[in-house]
Amino acid sequence: MVKLQTKVEIRKSSIEIRPTDRILFVGSCFADNIGKRFVDNRFRALVNPYGVMYNPASIRHTVERMDKNFDIAVFTLGTNHVYRLKETGEIVDNCQKRPQSLFSEEELTVEECRQYLAEAIGMLRERNAEVRVILTVSPIRYAKYGFHGSQLSKAALQLAADALTKEYDGVEYFPAYEIMNDELRDYRFYEPDMLHPSSQAVDYIYEQFKTMFFSAEAYKMEEEWQPIQRALNHRPFDAEGEEYKTFLAKARSEEVSFMKRWKL
């Protein structure tokens, strides 16, 4: 049989996501894409509370600013490039449209990436010693670095992530970058800019994420929620009709029962 794909092997992880887990997503806009699917499916997920964070230093800054406990943290690494405010020398998370002349750009080394992420993991574990961490590298390439430069940036992040999985128990790597570039290496899986994954590609990567990390209970909860979600999102021809009002009331009642049943 002719093979038309190079499959990335996905093994079941020792990290299992349960319905009641408190989950933090921090990182690039790919973290937004995956995290949104968790939010939509009623998981207790918080996604980029201080905005998109592209590099390990900014991910650390988000964790430092928070005082909440989490059971799972998902860090999506976008780039090792950072911007420093020349006046103070601090790495900024957002240039806030200020003049580029105020900042200097630099690349974090593999060790600096590892160190910033290790500090973020340490902060999370000070609040919950049992927190589990999933590291992934965003599949979105950065054309402004040139494609060779983008590849070098991704390689630095991959090496840092690999070091952390060897250093810590309860820290694992999910191959989003590899899935996009090996399994889905066809431009039909990209947005028109030919850089960002399409919604179909993100859905596929999300399914692979579930395969690796979902518990049986998480699958069951998502399966129960989806028909309720479809009912709540239904747009009728006559929103003021009694038939639709009865339909919507039933869906909302099912939503309340669902939330209580799963203790959400």
C-alpha positions, 0 to 999 in steps of 0.5 A, a space after each residue: 500500500 502506498 504511504 501518502 503521509 509520514 506519521 508522527 507516532 503519538 504514544 499515550 502519556 503518563 500525564 492524563 487530563 481529567 475533567 476537573 483539572 485546572 489547566 493553564 495555556 500560555 504561549 504563542 497564538 497556537 496556545 490560543 487556538 488549542 486553548 480555545 477548544 478546551 474552553 469551548 468544551 467546558 474544561 476549566 482552562 485559562 488561556 494567555 491571561 496577559 496576552 500572547 507570549 511568544 518566548 520563554 522569558 515572557 511565558 515565565 513573566 505570565 506565571 510570575 504574575 499569577 497567584 492561582 494554582 493549576 493541575 496542568 500547564 501547557 507552554 507553547 513556545 513560539 520563538 527564542 527572539 526577545 526584545 529588551 527595552 534599552 533604557 532598563 535592559 528588561 525583556 518586554 512582553 509587548 512593545 505596545 507600538 512604541 518606536 523600534 529604536 527604543 528596543 534591542 532584539 536578541 536571541 536567547 540561547 538554548 540554556 537561557 530558554 531552558 532556564 526561563 522555563 525551569 523557573 516558570 515550572 518552579 513557580 507553578 510547583 511552589 503553588 502545587 507540587 503535583 502540577 504537570 507541564 506539557 511543552 510544545 513548539 508552535 508550528 507557525 514559522 516566522 518569515 521575518 527571520 528568514 526561514 533558515 532563521 526561523 528553523 534555528 529558533 525552533 531548534 533552540 526551543 526544541 532543545 530546551 524542551 527536550 532538556 526539561 523533559 529529561 530534567 523533570 518528572 511530570 514534564 512532557 513534550 507534545 510534537 505539534 511542530 512535527 505533526 504540522 511539518 511532517 504529517 500535514 506538509 501540504 499547503 491545503 493545511 495552511 491559511 492563505 499566508 502559507 505560514 499559519 495552520 488552517 482551522 482543519 490543521 489545528 483540529 487535527 493537532 487537537 485530536 492528536 493532543 487528546 490521544 496523547 493526554 486525555 483520560 477516559 473521563 475527559 473523552 466522556 465529558 467532551 462527548 456529553 457536552 458537544 450535543 448541548 453546545 450544538 443546541 445552545 449555538 443553534 440559530 433558528 428562523 424565529 428566535 421569538 417563537 414558542 417552539 424555539 424558546 422551549 428548545 432553548 430552555 431545555 438546552 440550558 437546563 441540560 447545561 446546568 445538569 452537565 456542569 453539576 454532574 461534572 463538578 465544573 
